[in-house]
Amino acid sequence: MKIKIPHEIRYLGWLLALMGFVVAAELLVGRWFGSQTLSPLLSILAMGVIALNFNWRHVLFAAAPFCVLSYWLIEDASKYPVIRTTTVGAGGCLAAWASFQRSRLDHQVQEFEAVLKNLPMPWLLSNSQGTVIMASAALANLAGKTPADLIGMLHFAILAAPDSAGSENSPTKPGLKNAVVQIHPFLSERSTKQFLATYITVVVHDEHCLLTILKDS
């Protein structure tokens, strides 16, 4: 049985582990290089790690203890401990902003995926290299596959023009929005029905992707 660790407990574990890492690294650097201090830089990097795994509120909460820890570690070794500690606070604010932007993008992607999953027509979503990254159960059924089977396949290994891959209906031509297509003949359990495909360019995680929606021709 898999034990699920509460989110806040996991956050505190990360915070304490990263603070312990900063202390250990600072003590080692002090032993090897004398008055050199790295704790402000390491604290900023640690908050960057928190930003990748938690939300912006967690990053802002972590900024205060990392500022205190950095000041305590460099107070005797640095000429300007207050200034260097201020950079830790600024780094925490920047990491919190980055975490907020990441959360916003994740929310937009979740909304986009929810809209896709509720489309009644068969559809494919492929990335800029033409690789399928999402597919509806309806389209997978037409291809005689499961949605998981289609992920990773090339778009044009699933959909093809009725006559040939180089026909005038091929969606490889710039600016084309619609074309008549069929499930690729190489898929033996496919439906032989022809469809009108609509191609829509969408942006997912800053990457330009192609959404293909099939309608009865």
Residue pairs with C-beta under 8 A, 6 or more apart in sequence:
5 13
11 50
11 54
11 58
14 49
14 50
14 53
14 54
15 50
15 62
15 65
18 46
18 49
18 50
19 46
19 65
19 66
19 69
21 42
21 46
22 39
22 42
22 43
22 46
22 66
22 69
22 70
22 73
23 39
23 69
23 73
25 38
25 39
25 42
26 37
26 38
26 39
26 42
26 73
26 74
29 36
29 37
29 38
30 36
30 37
30 77
35 77
35 78
36 77
37 73
37 74
37 77
37 78
37 84
39 69
39 70
39 73
39 74
40 70
40 74
40 84
40 85
40 87
40 88
43 66
43 67
43 69
43 70
43 88
43 91
44 87
44 88
44 91
44 92
44 95
46 62
46 66
47 59
47 62
47 63
47 66
47 91
47 92
47 95
48 91
48 95
48 98
50 58
50 59
50 62
50 95
50 99
51 59
51 95
51 96
51 98
51 99
51 102
52 99
52 102
54 99
55 99
55 100
55 103
56 96
56 97
56 99
56 100
56 103
57 96
58 99
59 92
59 95
59 96
59 99
60 92
60 93
60 96
62 92
63 88
63 89
63 92
63 93
63 96
66 88
66 92
67 85
67 88
67 89
67 92
70 84
70 85
70 88
71 81
71 82
71 85
74 81
74 84
74 85
75 81
78 84
105 205
105 206
109 204
109 205
112 202
112 204
113 134
116 123
116 125
116 134
116 136
116 211
117 136
119 136
119 213
120 138
121 136
121 138
121 213
121 214
121 215
122 136
122 138
122 139
122 142
122 195
122 213
122 214
123 135
123 136
123 138
123 139
123 211
123 212
123 213
123 214
124 132
124 134
124 135
124 136
124 139
124 150
124 155
124 158
124 159
124 211
124 212
125 132
125 133
125 134
125 135
125 202
125 204
125 209
125 210
125 211
125 212
126 132
126 133
126 154
126 155
126 209
126 210
126 212
127 133
127 207
127 209
127 210
128 207
128 208
128 209
130 154
130 155
130 156
130 210
131 152
131 153
131 154
131 155
132 150
132 151
132 152
132 153
132 154
132 155
132 158
133 151
133 204
133 209
134 147
134 151
135 147
135 150
135 151
136 147
137 146
137 147
139 150
139 158
139 214
140 146
140 147
140 149
140 150
142 183
142 190
142 191
142 193
142 214
143 150
143 158
143 183
143 184
143 187
143 189
143 190
143 191
144 187
144 188
144 189
144 190
144 191
145 187
145 189
150 158
155 210
155 212
156 165
156 172
156 184
157 184
157 186
158 183
158 184
158 187
159 181
159 182
159 183
159 184
159 197
159 212
160 181
160 182
160 183
160 184
160 185
161 167
161 169
161 170
161 179
161 180
161 181
161 182
162 169
162 180
162 181
162 182
162 194
163 169
169 179
169 180
169 181
170 176
170 179
171 179
171 181
171 197
171 199
171 212
176 199
177 198
177 199
177 200
178 196
178 197
178 198
178 199
179 196
179 197
179 199
180 194
180 195
180 196
180 197
180 217
181 194
181 195
181 196
181 197
181 214
182 190
182 192
182 193
182 194
182 195
183 190
183 191
183 192
183 193
184 190
193 216
194 217
195 214
195 215
195 216
195 217
196 214
196 215
196 216
196 217
197 212
197 213
197 214
197 215
198 212
198 213
198 215
199 210
199 211
199 212
200 210
200 211
200 212
200 213
201 208
201 209
201 210
201 211
202 208
202 209
202 210
202 211
203 209
